[in-house]
Amino acid sequence: MPVGIANQGHGECRSVYVRAAALYAERYPNRRHPTYITIRDLTNIAREGRLHRERRRHEYGENDNRVLTVLAVVYLNPHISSREIGRQHGIPKSTVLRILKAQRYHAYHITLIQ
């Protein structure tokens, strides 16, 4: 549920969570309806300033074995695909792509022209 929508209904209902939940259900009948407890918890979280999601990304250090493996393979064969690196070394393709991006390597395709 978008928080802005919940807060609109919450403000109109003068902080009565049950009324806010009913108003949301009335305005948006084709959506999942939050309970008054959900609206209460979201309101409290917003008041405390904890509403932003934290992104958890793995930081690939220079000494990480996967980083060293991927960089070594790309150095030895710059034309190898990320899928093939993943298959040969048991590293997921998405991880290979993230490592290459973090190390500022860019995939390219050579096109021969006349």
Biopython code that builds the backbone (N, CA, C, O; Angstrom):
import numpy as np
from Bio.PDB.StructureBuilder import StructureBuilder

atoms = [
    (1, "MET", "N", (0.852, -1.173, 0.000)),
    (1, "MET", "CA", (0.000, 0.000, 0.000)),
    (1, "MET", "C", (0.893, 1.229, 0.000)),
    (1, "MET", "O", (1.789, 1.329, 0.838)),
    (2, "PRO", "N", (0.680, 2.163, -0.907)),
    (2, "PRO", "CA", (1.450, 3.393, -0.895)),
    (2, "PRO", "C", (1.167, 4.183, 0.379)),
    (2, "PRO", "O", (0.015, 4.350, 0.780)),
    (3, "VAL", "N", (2.222, 4.659, 0.995)),
    (3, "VAL", "CA", (2.086, 5.333, 2.284)),
    (3, "VAL", "C", (1.331, 6.636, 2.154)),
    (3, "VAL", "O", (0.562, 6.995, 3.046)),
    (4, "GLY", "N", (1.532, 7.356, 1.059)),
    (4, "GLY", "CA", (0.838, 8.629, 0.873)),
    (4, "GLY", "C", (-0.664, 8.450, 0.888)),
    (4, "GLY", "O", (-1.390, 9.274, 1.446)),
    (5, "ILE", "N", (-1.131, 7.379, 0.278)),
    (5, "ILE", "CA", (-2.561, 7.104, 0.247)),
    (5, "ILE", "C", (-3.066, 6.796, 1.645)),
    (5, "ILE", "O", (-4.134, 7.257, 2.048)),
    (6, "ALA", "N", (-2.294, 6.020, 2.376)),
    (6, "ALA", "CA", (-2.709, 5.684, 3.740)),
    (6, "ALA", "C", (-2.741, 6.932, 4.607)),
    (6, "ALA", "O", (-3.644, 7.096, 5.428)),
    (7, "ASN", "N", (-1.773, 7.803, 4.432)),
    (7, "ASN", "CA", (-1.731, 9.019, 5.248)),
    (7, "ASN", "C", (-2.863, 9.968, 4.896)),
    (7, "ASN", "O", (-3.370, 10.670, 5.772)),
    (8, "GLN", "N", (-3.278, 10.006, 3.608)),
    (8, "GLN", "CA", (-4.404, 10.861, 3.238)),
    (8, "GLN", "C", (-5.645, 10.426, 3.999)),
    (8, "GLN", "O", (-6.306, 11.234, 4.651)),
    (9, "GLY", "N", (-5.951, 9.139, 3.906)),
    (9, "GLY", "CA", (-7.122, 8.614, 4.596)),
    (9, "GLY", "C", (-6.995, 8.754, 6.094)),
    (9, "GLY", "O", (-7.975, 9.017, 6.789)),
    (10, "HIS", "N", (-5.795, 8.580, 6.584)),
    (10, "HIS", "CA", (-5.543, 8.691, 8.022)),
    (10, "HIS", "C", (-5.821, 10.116, 8.507)),
    (10, "HIS", "O", (-6.415, 10.302, 9.570)),
    (11, "GLY", "N", (-5.400, 11.118, 7.741)),
    (11, "GLY", "CA", (-5.634, 12.508, 8.126)),
    (11, "GLY", "C", (-7.104, 12.871, 8.084)),
    (11, "GLY", "O", (-7.595, 13.580, 8.963)),
    (12, "GLU", "N", (-7.814, 12.391, 7.068)),
    (12, "GLU", "CA", (-9.241, 12.681, 6.956)),
    (12, "GLU", "C", (-10.042, 12.041, 8.081)),
    (12, "GLU", "O", (-11.090, 12.550, 8.476)),
    (13, "CYS", "N", (-9.552, 10.947, 8.581)),
    (13, "CYS", "CA", (-10.281, 10.213, 9.625)),
    (13, "CYS", "C", (-9.842, 10.620, 11.025)),
    (13, "CYS", "O", (-10.194, 9.957, 12.001)),
    (14, "ARG", "N", (-9.091, 11.684, 11.133)),
    (14, "ARG", "CA", (-8.651, 12.235, 12.416)),
    (14, "ARG", "C", (-7.960, 11.202, 13.304)),
    (14, "ARG", "O", (-8.265, 11.066, 14.489)),
    (15, "SER", "N", (-7.025, 10.484, 12.697)),
    (15, "SER", "CA", (-6.183, 9.515, 13.391)),
    (15, "SER", "C", (-6.944, 8.323, 13.958)),
    (15, "SER", "O", (-6.467, 7.678, 14.891)),
    (16, "VAL", "N", (-8.103, 8.024, 13.418)),
    (16, "VAL", "CA", (-8.824, 6.819, 13.820)),
    (16, "VAL", "C", (-8.489, 5.763, 12.773)),
    (16, "VAL", "O", (-8.945, 5.841, 11.632)),
    (17, "TYR", "N", (-7.697, 4.785, 13.166)),
    (17, "TYR", "CA", (-7.149, 3.822, 12.226)),
    (17, "TYR", "C", (-8.223, 2.939, 11.596)),
    (17, "TYR", "O", (-8.103, 2.578, 10.425)),
    (18, "VAL", "N", (-9.248, 2.590, 12.327)),
    (18, "VAL", "CA", (-10.320, 1.743, 11.791)),
    (18, "VAL", "C", (-11.046, 2.476, 10.671)),
    (18, "VAL", "O", (-11.352, 1.886, 9.635)),
    (19, "ARG", "N", (-11.321, 3.760, 10.878)),
    (19, "ARG", "CA", (-11.986, 4.553, 9.834)),
    (19, "ARG", "C", (-11.083, 4.709, 8.613)),
    (19, "ARG", "O", (-11.557, 4.662, 7.478)),
    (20, "ALA", "N", (-9.793, 4.892, 8.842)),
    (20, "ALA", "CA", (-8.848, 5.033, 7.727)),
    (20, "ALA", "C", (-8.813, 3.751, 6.897)),
    (20, "ALA", "O", (-8.760, 3.811, 5.669)),
    (21, "ALA", "N", (-8.844, 2.604, 7.550)),
    (21, "ALA", "CA", (-8.855, 1.327, 6.825)),
    (21, "ALA", "C", (-10.141, 1.169, 6.024)),
    (21, "ALA", "O", (-10.112, 0.692, 4.889)),
    (22, "ALA", "N", (-11.256, 1.563, 6.602)),
    (22, "ALA", "CA", (-12.540, 1.470, 5.896)),
    (22, "ALA", "C", (-12.572, 2.429, 4.706)),
    (22, "ALA", "O", (-13.086, 2.077, 3.644)),
    (23, "LEU", "N", (-12.035, 3.623, 4.872)),
    (23, "LEU", "CA", (-11.999, 4.600, 3.792)),
    (23, "LEU", "C", (-11.122, 4.099, 2.645)),
    (23, "LEU", "O", (-11.472, 4.273, 1.477)),
    (24, "TYR", "N", (-10.004, 3.487, 2.965)),
    (24, "TYR", "CA", (-9.121, 2.937, 1.942)),
    (24, "TYR", "C", (-9.849, 1.839, 1.160)),
    (24, "TYR", "O", (-9.776, 1.797, -0.069)),
    (25, "ALA", "N", (-10.546, 0.958, 1.867)),
    (25, "ALA", "CA", (-11.290, -0.127, 1.213)),
    (25, "ALA", "C", (-12.391, 0.428, 0.321)),
    (25, "ALA", "O", (-12.682, -0.131, -0.736)),
    (26, "GLU", "N", (-12.997, 1.518, 0.744)),
    (26, "GLU", "CA", (-14.069, 2.136, -0.043)),
    (26, "GLU", "C", (-13.515, 2.798, -1.309)),
    (26, "GLU", "O", (-14.106, 2.680, -2.383)),
    (27, "ARG", "N", (-12.391, 3.488, -1.181)),
    (27, "ARG", "CA", (-11.814, 4.200, -2.318)),
    (27, "ARG", "C", (-11.154, 3.269, -3.330)),
    (27, "ARG", "O", (-11.181, 3.537, -4.531)),
    (28, "TYR", "N", (-10.571, 2.192, -2.858)),
    (28, "TYR", "CA", (-9.820, 1.288, -3.718)),
    (28, "TYR", "C", (-10.342, -0.141, -3.561)),
    (28, "TYR", "O", (-9.689, -0.967, -2.922)),
    (29, "PRO", "N", (-11.500, -0.439, -4.131)),
    (29, "PRO", "CA", (-12.101, -1.759, -3.928)),
    (29, "PRO", "C", (-11.353, -2.894, -4.629)),
    (29, "PRO", "O", (-11.508, -4.051, -4.238)),
    (30, "ASN", "N", (-10.556, -2.599, -5.643)),
    (30, "ASN", "CA", (-9.866, -3.653, -6.392)),
    (30, "ASN", "C", (-8.471, -3.946, -5.870)),
    (30, "ASN", "O", (-7.739, -4.720, -6.486)),
    (31, "ARG", "N", (-8.087, -3.354, -4.760)),
    (31, "ARG", "CA", (-6.765, -3.577, -4.182)),
    (31, "ARG", "C", (-6.899, -4.383, -2.896)),
    (31, "ARG", "O", (-7.990, -4.566, -2.357)),
    (32, "ARG", "N", (-5.743, -4.860, -2.425)),
    (32, "ARG", "CA", (-5.734, -5.493, -1.110)),
    (32, "ARG", "C", (-5.937, -4.403, -0.070)),
    (32, "ARG", "O", (-5.368, -3.318, -0.184)),
    (33, "HIS", "N", (-6.728, -4.681, 0.921)),
    (33, "HIS", "CA", (-7.042, -3.664, 1.918)),
    (33, "HIS", "C", (-6.196, -3.866, 3.163)),
    (33, "HIS", "O", (-6.170, -4.960, 3.727)),
    (34, "PRO", "N", (-5.500, -2.815, 3.598)),
    (34, "PRO", "CA", (-4.711, -2.940, 4.824)),
    (34, "PRO", "C", (-5.627, -2.942, 6.041)),
    (34, "PRO", "O", (-6.707, -2.352, 6.032)),
    (35, "THR", "N", (-5.176, -3.607, 7.065)),
    (35, "THR", "CA", (-5.933, -3.579, 8.313)),
    (35, "THR", "C", (-5.605, -2.289, 9.041)),
    (35, "THR", "O", (-4.661, -1.585, 8.683)),
    (36, "TYR", "N", (-6.381, -1.988, 10.055)),
    (36, "TYR", "CA", (-6.102, -0.772, 10.822)),
    (36, "TYR", "C", (-4.759, -0.899, 11.543)),
    (36, "TYR", "O", (-4.101, 0.108, 11.808)),
    (37, "ILE", "N", (-4.352, -2.122, 11.860)),
    (37, "ILE", "CA", (-3.061, -2.330, 12.530)),
    (37, "ILE", "C", (-1.915, -1.973, 11.579)),
    (37, "ILE", "O", (-0.922, -1.377, 11.996)),
    (38, "THR", "N", (-2.056, -2.335, 10.310)),
    (38, "THR", "CA", (-1.041, -1.988, 9.320)),
    (38, "THR", "C", (-0.925, -0.477, 9.177)),
    (38, "THR", "O", (0.180, 0.063, 9.122)),
    (39, "ILE", "N", (-2.064, 0.204, 9.118)),
    (39, "ILE", "CA", (-2.045, 1.663, 9.004)),
    (39, "ILE", "C", (-1.432, 2.288, 10.250)),
    (39, "ILE", "O", (-0.660, 3.241, 10.149)),
    (40, "ARG", "N", (-1.764, 1.764, 11.410)),
    (40, "ARG", "CA", (-1.186, 2.275, 12.659)),
    (40, "ARG", "C", (0.328, 2.105, 12.670)),
    (40, "ARG", "O", (1.059, 3.033, 13.015)),
    (41, "ASP", "N", (0.799, 0.910, 12.289)),
    (41, "ASP", "CA", (2.240, 0.651, 12.297)),
    (41, "ASP", "C", (2.980, 1.522, 11.290)),
    (41, "ASP", "O", (4.059, 2.036, 11.585)),
    (42, "LEU", "N", (2.402, 1.691, 10.098)),
    (42, "LEU", "CA", (3.035, 2.561, 9.102)),
    (42, "LEU", "C", (3.092, 4.014, 9.563)),
    (42, "LEU", "O", (4.074, 4.716, 9.326)),
    (43, "THR", "N", (2.031, 4.448, 10.222)),
    (43, "THR", "CA", (2.006, 5.818, 10.742)),
    (43, "THR", "C", (3.088, 6.013, 11.796)),
    (43, "THR", "O", (3.777, 7.033, 11.802)),
    (44, "ASN", "N", (3.235, 5.049, 12.675)),
    (44, "ASN", "CA", (4.268, 5.148, 13.715)),
    (44, "ASN", "C", (5.670, 5.107, 13.121)),
    (44, "ASN", "O", (6.556, 5.842, 13.557)),
    (45, "ILE", "N", (5.867, 4.258, 12.138)),
    (45, "ILE", "CA", (7.173, 4.182, 11.493)),
    (45, "ILE", "C", (7.491, 5.494, 10.783)),
    (45, "ILE", "O", (8.626, 5.968, 10.829)),
    (46, "ALA", "N", (6.488, 6.082, 10.126)),
    (46, "ALA", "CA", (6.696, 7.354, 9.427)),
    (46, "ALA", "C", (7.018, 8.470, 10.419)),
    (46, "ALA", "O", (7.867, 9.319, 10.145)),
    (47, "ARG", "N", (6.351, 8.473, 11.558)),
    (47, "ARG", "CA", (6.634, 9.496, 12.577)),
    (47, "ARG", "C", (8.056, 9.391, 13.107)),
    (47, "ARG", "O", (8.694, 10.400, 13.410)),
    (48, "GLU", "N", (8.550, 8.148, 13.216)),
    (48, "GLU", "CA", (9.907, 7.938, 13.725)),
    (48, "GLU", "C", (10.970, 8.169, 12.659)),
    (48, "GLU", "O", (12.161, 8.223, 12.965)),
    (49, "GLY", "N", (10.540, 8.305, 11.407)),
    (49, "GLY", "CA", (11.496, 8.549, 10.331)),
    (49, "GLY", "C", (12.181, 7.294, 9.827)),
    (49, "GLY", "O", (13.242, 7.381, 9.209)),
    (50, "ARG", "N", (11.602, 6.134, 10.075)),
    (50, "ARG", "CA", (12.216, 4.876, 9.648)),
    (50, "ARG", "C", (11.548, 4.296, 8.418)),
    (50, "ARG", "O", (11.601, 3.082, 8.218)),
    (51, "LEU", "N", (10.934, 5.098, 7.601)),
    (51, "LEU", "CA", (10.131, 4.592, 6.501)),
    (51, "LEU", "C", (10.946, 4.214, 5.275)),
    (51, "LEU", "O", (10.457, 3.461, 4.432)),
    (52, "HIS", "N", (12.152, 4.702, 5.147)),
    (52, "HIS", "CA", (12.963, 4.439, 3.969)),
    (52, "HIS", "C", (13.535, 3.033, 4.018)),
    (52, "HIS", "O", (14.010, 2.574, 5.056)),
    (53, "ARG", "N", (13.480, 2.353, 2.866)),
    (53, "ARG", "CA", (14.067, 1.023, 2.778)),
    (53, "ARG", "C", (15.567, 1.143, 2.655)),
    (53, "ARG", "O", (16.087, 2.048, 2.003)),
    (54, "GLU", "N", (16.249, 0.219, 3.291)),
    (54, "GLU", "CA", (17.694, 0.184, 3.172)),
    (54, "GLU", "C", (18.061, -0.823, 2.099)),
    (54, "GLU", "O", (17.536, -1.936, 2.071)),
    (55, "ARG", "N", (18.944, -0.433, 1.238)),
    (55, "ARG", "CA", (19.421, -1.358, 0.227)),
    (55, "ARG", "C", (20.638, -2.078, 0.770)),
    (55, "ARG", "O", (21.588, -1.466, 1.261)),
    (56, "ARG", "N", (20.582, -3.370, 0.670)),
    (56, "ARG", "CA", (21.725, -4.170, 1.110)),
    (56, "ARG", "C", (22.408, -4.725, -0.118)),
    (56, "ARG", "O", (21.888, -5.624, -0.779)),
    (57, "ARG", "N", (23.534, -4.207, -0.410)),
    (57, "ARG", "CA", (24.299, -4.681, -1.555)),
    (57, "ARG", "C", (25.597, -5.254, -1.046)),
    (57, "ARG", "O", (26.219, -4.727, -0.123)),
    (58, "HIS", "N", (25.983, -6.328, -1.659)),
    (58, "HIS", "CA", (27.249, -6.938, -1.290)),
    (58, "HIS", "C", (28.378, -6.106, -1.880)),
    (58, "HIS", "O", (28.412, -5.845, -3.083)),
    (59, "GLU", "N", (29.271, -5.707, -1.046)),
    (59, "GLU", "CA", (30.442, -4.986, -1.519)),
    (59, "GLU", "C", (31.513, -6.018, -1.840)),
    (59, "GLU", "O", (31.908, -6.809, -0.984)),
    (60, "TYR", "N", (31.970, -5.999, -3.068)),
    (60, "TYR", "CA", (32.977, -6.957, -3.483)),
    (60, "TYR", "C", (34.353, -6.367, -3.232)),
    (60, "TYR", "O", (34.757, -5.413, -3.897)),
    (61, "GLY", "N", (35.069, -6.929, -2.276)),
    (61, "GLY", "CA", (36.406, -6.459, -1.955)),
    (61, "GLY", "C", (37.408, -6.970, -2.975)),
    (61, "GLY", "O", (37.141, -7.926, -3.703)),
    (62, "GLU", "N", (38.546, -6.332, -3.019)),
    (62, "GLU", "CA", (39.567, -6.714, -3.989)),
    (62, "GLU", "C", (40.102, -8.115, -3.729)),
    (62, "GLU", "O", (40.577, -8.767, -4.659)),
    (63, "ASN", "N", (40.039, -8.595, -2.496)),
    (63, "ASN", "CA", (40.587, -9.903, -2.165)),
    (63, "ASN", "C", (39.529, -11.002, -2.155)),
    (63, "ASN", "O", (39.824, -12.138, -1.785)),
    (64, "ASP", "N", (38.319, -10.682, -2.550)),
    (64, "ASP", "CA", (37.268, -11.689, -2.628)),
    (64, "ASP", "C", (37.633, -12.673, -3.733)),
    (64, "ASP", "O", (37.981, -12.265, -4.841)),
    (65, "ASN", "N", (37.555, -13.963, -3.435)),
    (65, "ASN", "CA", (37.953, -14.982, -4.408)),
    (65, "ASN", "C", (37.142, -14.903, -5.696)),
    (65, "ASN", "O", (37.678, -15.118, -6.783)),
    (66, "ARG", "N", (35.855, -14.595, -5.578)),
    (66, "ARG", "CA", (35.032, -14.514, -6.775)),
    (66, "ARG", "C", (35.488, -13.363, -7.676)),
    (66, "ARG", "O", (35.507, -13.494, -8.900)),
    (67, "VAL", "N", (35.848, -12.251, -7.068)),
    (67, "VAL", "CA", (36.314, -11.096, -7.852)),
    (67, "VAL", "C", (37.604, -11.451, -8.579)),
    (67, "VAL", "O", (37.757, -11.178, -9.769)),
    (68, "LEU", "N", (38.516, -12.056, -7.856)),
    (68, "LEU", "CA", (39.798, -12.428, -8.470)),
    (68, "LEU", "C", (39.593, -13.437, -9.592)),
    (68, "LEU", "O", (40.238, -13.353, -10.637)),
    (69, "THR", "N", (38.701, -14.380, -9.374)),
    (69, "THR", "CA", (38.429, -15.389, -10.398)),
    (69, "THR", "C", (37.863, -14.750, -11.651)),
    (69, "THR", "O", (38.345, -15.004, -12.755)),
    (70, "VAL", "N", (36.843, -13.922, -11.487)),
    (70, "VAL", "CA", (36.196, -13.293, -12.640)),
    (70, "VAL", "C", (37.188, -12.397, -13.387)),
    (70, "VAL", "O", (37.247, -12.431, -14.616)),
    (71, "LEU", "N", (37.955, -11.611, -12.664)),
    (71, "LEU", "CA", (38.907, -10.717, -13.328)),
    (71, "LEU", "C", (39.999, -11.495, -14.063)),
    (71, "LEU", "O", (40.430, -11.099, -15.146)),
    (72, "ALA", "N", (40.442, -12.607, -13.466)),
    (72, "ALA", "CA", (41.471, -13.421, -14.110)),
    (72, "ALA", "C", (40.934, -14.052, -15.395)),
    (72, "ALA", "O", (41.619, -14.073, -16.418)),
    (73, "VAL", "N", (39.722, -14.559, -15.335)),
    (73, "VAL", "CA", (39.125, -15.184, -16.515)),
    (73, "VAL", "C", (38.933, -14.158, -17.624)),
    (73, "VAL", "O", (39.214, -14.446, -18.787)),
    (74, "VAL", "N", (38.462, -12.973, -17.278)),
    (74, "VAL", "CA", (38.247, -11.936, -18.287)),
    (74, "VAL", "C", (39.584, -11.456, -18.855)),
    (74, "VAL", "O", (39.677, -11.132, -20.039)),
    (75, "TYR", "N", (40.607, -11.413, -18.018)),
    (75, "TYR", "CA", (41.934, -11.003, -18.498)),
    (75, "TYR", "C", (42.479, -12.021, -19.498)),
    (75, "TYR", "O", (43.045, -11.651, -20.527)),
    (76, "LEU", "N", (42.301, -13.317, -19.184)),
    (76, "LEU", "CA", (42.809, -14.361, -20.066)),
    (76, "LEU", "C", (41.999, -14.490, -21.357)),
    (76, "LEU", "O", (42.551, -14.799, -22.413)),
    (77, "ASN", "N", (40.698, -14.255, -21.267)),
    (77, "ASN", "CA", (39.842, -14.361, -22.452)),
    (77, "ASN", "C", (38.807, -13.242, -22.409)),
    (77, "ASN", "O", (37.722, -13.433, -21.859)),
    (78, "PRO", "N", (39.119, -12.087, -22.976)),
    (78, "PRO", "CA", (38.188, -10.959, -22.902)),
    (78, "PRO", "C", (36.899, -11.165, -23.696)),
    (78, "PRO", "O", (35.973, -10.363, -23.570)),
    (79, "HIS", "N", (36.817, -12.217, -24.510)),
    (79, "HIS", "CA", (35.634, -12.460, -25.324)),
    (79, "HIS", "C", (34.681, -13.476, -24.693)),
    (79, "HIS", "O", (33.683, -13.851, -25.309)),
    (80, "ILE", "N", (34.974, -13.916, -23.493)),
    (80, "ILE", "CA", (34.124, -14.905, -22.835)),
    (80, "ILE", "C", (32.852, -14.233, -22.315)),
    (80, "ILE", "O", (32.873, -13.065, -21.926)),
    (81, "SER", "N", (31.760, -14.972, -22.311)),
    (81, "SER", "CA", (30.496, -14.405, -21.847)),
    (81, "SER", "C", (30.359, -14.560, -20.334)),
    (81, "SER", "O", (30.990, -15.423, -19.722)),
    (82, "SER", "N", (29.535, -13.718, -19.755)),
    (82, "SER", "CA", (29.293, -13.809, -18.316)),
    (82, "SER", "C", (28.615, -15.130, -17.972)),
    (82, "SER", "O", (28.844, -15.686, -16.898)),
    (83, "ARG", "N", (27.796, -15.623, -18.862)),
    (83, "ARG", "CA", (27.130, -16.905, -18.643)),
    (83, "ARG", "C", (28.151, -18.042, -18.590)),
    (83, "ARG", "O", (28.053, -18.941, -17.755)),
    (84, "GLU", "N", (29.117, -17.990, -19.481)),
    (84, "GLU", "CA", (30.147, -19.027, -19.516)),
    (84, "GLU", "C", (31.042, -18.958, -18.275)),
    (84, "GLU", "O", (31.431, -19.992, -17.732)),
    (85, "ILE", "N", (31.364, -17.758, -17.832)),
    (85, "ILE", "CA", (32.150, -17.615, -16.594)),
    (85, "ILE", "C", (31.391, -18.240, -15.436)),
    (85, "ILE", "O", (31.965, -18.967, -14.625)),
    (86, "GLY", "N", (30.111, -17.956, -15.366)),
    (86, "GLY", "CA", (29.294, -18.523, -14.301)),
    (86, "GLY", "C", (29.259, -20.033, -14.339)),
    (86, "GLY", "O", (29.374, -20.689, -13.303)),
    (87, "ARG", "N", (29.101, -20.595, -15.536)),
    (87, "ARG", "CA", (29.062, -22.054, -15.675)),
    (87, "ARG", "C", (30.377, -22.700, -15.275)),
    (87, "ARG", "O", (30.386, -23.703, -14.561)),
    (88, "GLN", "N", (31.483, -22.134, -15.728)),
    (88, "GLN", "CA", (32.791, -22.741, -15.481)),
    (88, "GLN", "C", (33.206, -22.676, -14.012)),
    (88, "GLN", "O", (33.888, -23.574, -13.518)),
    (89, "HIS", "N", (32.799, -21.619, -13.316)),
    (89, "HIS", "CA", (33.318, -21.405, -11.963)),
    (89, "HIS", "C", (32.256, -21.453, -10.874)),
    (89, "HIS", "O", (32.556, -21.212, -9.704)),
    (90, "GLY", "N", (31.031, -21.759, -11.242)),
    (90, "GLY", "CA", (29.980, -21.905, -10.239)),
    (90, "GLY", "C", (29.577, -20.597, -9.580)),
    (90, "GLY", "O", (29.180, -20.582, -8.415)),
    (91, "ILE", "N", (29.676, -19.510, -10.312)),
    (91, "ILE", "CA", (29.277, -18.190, -9.808)),
    (91, "ILE", "C", (28.028, -17.784, -10.583)),
    (91, "ILE", "O", (28.016, -17.894, -11.809)),
    (92, "PRO", "N", (26.981, -17.319, -9.912)),
    (92, "PRO", "CA", (25.790, -16.902, -10.650)),
    (92, "PRO", "C", (26.109, -15.790, -11.659)),
    (92, "PRO", "O", (26.941, -14.918, -11.408)),
    (93, "LYS", "N", (25.427, -15.850, -12.801)),
    (93, "LYS", "CA", (25.674, -14.875, -13.872)),
    (93, "LYS", "C", (25.445, -13.448, -13.386)),
    (93, "LYS", "O", (26.190, -12.538, -13.750)),
    (94, "SER", "N", (24.413, -13.253, -12.563)),
    (94, "SER", "CA", (24.138, -11.901, -12.066)),
    (94, "SER", "C", (25.280, -11.399, -11.181)),
    (94, "SER", "O", (25.601, -10.210, -11.192)),
    (95, "THR", "N", (25.885, -12.294, -10.425)),
    (95, "THR", "CA", (27.029, -11.914, -9.587)),
    (95, "THR", "C", (28.216, -11.547, -10.460)),
    (95, "THR", "O", (28.921, -10.577, -10.181)),
    (96, "VAL", "N", (28.442, -12.320, -11.519)),
    (96, "VAL", "CA", (29.530, -12.001, -12.454)),
    (96, "VAL", "C", (29.318, -10.611, -13.037)),
    (96, "VAL", "O", (30.250, -9.811, -13.114)),
    (97, "LEU", "N", (28.080, -10.329, -13.447)),
    (97, "LEU", "CA", (27.793, -9.014, -14.028)),
    (97, "LEU", "C", (27.979, -7.891, -13.003)),
    (97, "LEU", "O", (28.478, -6.818, -13.342)),
    (98, "ARG", "N", (27.578, -8.137, -11.751)),
    (98, "ARG", "CA", (27.770, -7.110, -10.709)),
    (98, "ARG", "C", (29.248, -6.862, -10.448)),
    (98, "ARG", "O", (29.670, -5.720, -10.271)),
    (99, "ILE", "N", (30.030, -7.933, -10.425)),
    (99, "ILE", "CA", (31.475, -7.783, -10.198)),
    (99, "ILE", "C", (32.091, -6.975, -11.338)),
    (99, "ILE", "O", (32.876, -6.058, -11.100)),
    (100, "LEU", "N", (31.736, -7.316, -12.570)),
    (100, "LEU", "CA", (32.291, -6.592, -13.711)),
    (100, "LEU", "C", (31.880, -5.120, -13.689)),
    (100, "LEU", "O", (32.673, -4.237, -14.015)),
    (101, "LYS", "N", (30.645, -4.874, -13.304)),
    (101, "LYS", "CA", (30.183, -3.485, -13.225)),
    (101, "LYS", "C", (30.923, -2.726, -12.121)),
    (101, "LYS", "O", (31.322, -1.578, -12.312)),
    (102, "ALA", "N", (31.104, -3.373, -10.968)),
    (102, "ALA", "CA", (31.813, -2.722, -9.858)),
    (102, "ALA", "C", (33.257, -2.415, -10.226)),
    (102, "ALA", "O", (33.824, -1.429, -9.758)),
    (103, "GLN", "N", (33.855, -3.264, -11.068)),
    (103, "GLN", "CA", (35.244, -3.053, -11.487)),
    (103, "GLN", "C", (35.339, -2.205, -12.759)),
    (103, "GLN", "O", (36.417, -2.031, -13.327)),
    (104, "ARG", "N", (34.191, -1.683, -13.192)),
    (104, "ARG", "CA", (34.089, -0.809, -14.364)),
    (104, "ARG", "C", (34.500, -1.480, -15.672)),
    (104, "ARG", "O", (35.088, -0.855, -16.554)),
    (105, "TYR", "N", (34.178, -2.750, -15.772)),
    (105, "TYR", "CA", (34.325, -3.459, -17.036)),
    (105, "TYR", "C", (32.985, -3.372, -17.748)),
    (105, "TYR", "O", (31.935, -3.467, -17.113)),
    (106, "HIS", "N", (33.014, -3.195, -19.046)),
    (106, "HIS", "CA", (31.779, -3.054, -19.807)),
    (106, "HIS", "C", (31.747, -4.103, -20.909)),
    (106, "HIS", "O", (32.734, -4.327, -21.610)),
    (107, "ALA", "N", (30.601, -4.733, -21.043)),
    (107, "ALA", "CA", (30.434, -5.699, -22.112)),
    (107, "ALA", "C", (30.358, -4.957, -23.435)),
    (107, "ALA", "O", (29.806, -3.860, -23.515)),
    (108, "TYR", "N", (30.902, -5.547, -24.439)),
    (108, "TYR", "CA", (30.823, -4.947, -25.753)),
    (108, "TYR", "C", (30.765, -6.053, -26.787)),
    (108, "TYR", "O", (31.153, -7.192, -26.529)),
    (109, "HIS", "N", (30.286, -5.705, -27.935)),
    (109, "HIS", "CA", (30.196, -6.663, -29.040)),
    (109, "HIS", "C", (30.865, -6.030, -30.240)),
    (109, "HIS", "O", (30.472, -4.954, -30.691)),
    (110, "ILE", "N", (31.874, -6.703, -30.750)),
    (110, "ILE", "CA", (32.595, -6.172, -31.908)),
    (110, "ILE", "C", (31.767, -6.444, -33.157)),
    (110, "ILE", "O", (31.361, -7.576, -33.417)),
    (111, "THR", "N", (31.529, -5.402, -33.915)),
    (111, "THR", "CA", (30.796, -5.529, -35.166)),
    (111, "THR", "C", (31.744, -5.182, -36.313)),
    (111, "THR", "O", (32.257, -4.065, -36.390)),
    (112, "LEU", "N", (31.968, -6.136, -37.188)),
    (112, "LEU", "CA", (32.842, -5.885, -38.322)),
    (112, "LEU", "C", (32.043, -5.237, -39.441)),
    (112, "LEU", "O", (30.958, -5.701, -39.792)),
    (113, "ILE", "N", (32.585, -4.165, -39.997)),
    (113, "ILE", "CA", (31.939, -3.483, -41.114)),
    (113, "ILE", "C", (32.938, -3.334, -42.244)),
    (113, "ILE", "O", (34.145, -3.464, -42.036)),
    (114, "GLN", "N", (32.445, -3.065, -43.425)),
    (114, "GLN", "CA", (33.342, -2.905, -44.575)),
    (114, "GLN", "C", (34.107, -1.608, -44.495)),
    (114, "GLN", "O", (34.909, -1.309, -45.380)),
]
sb = StructureBuilder()
sb.init_structure("model")
sb.init_model(0)
sb.init_chain("A")
sb.init_seg("    ")
for serial, (resi, resn, name, xyz) in enumerate(atoms, 1):
    if name == "N":
        sb.init_residue(resn, " ", resi, " ")
    sb.init_atom(name, np.array(xyz, "f"), 0.0, 1.0, " ", f" {name:<3s}", serial, name[0])
structure = sb.get_structure()
